[in-house]
């Protein structure tokens, strides 16, 4: 079965080279890196997801955000 880099959980170097080369340079912005930058992920959840996450937090004796971080790291 052929790999699809768009859905593969482990994309490889070069997988998107053709798409990057096809881009119009006017659509690309270059910025200096910011060593103090942080990434914030806002997951979309329904009420059932939130309730289950709250139950897990109580079971583990942790905050909801701590449990969410653990789940993301384990994924």
Secondary structure, DSSP 8 states (H G I E B T S, - for coil): ----TTT-SS--TTTTHHHHHHS-GGG-------TT----------HHHHHHHHHHHHHHTS-HHHHHHHHHHH-
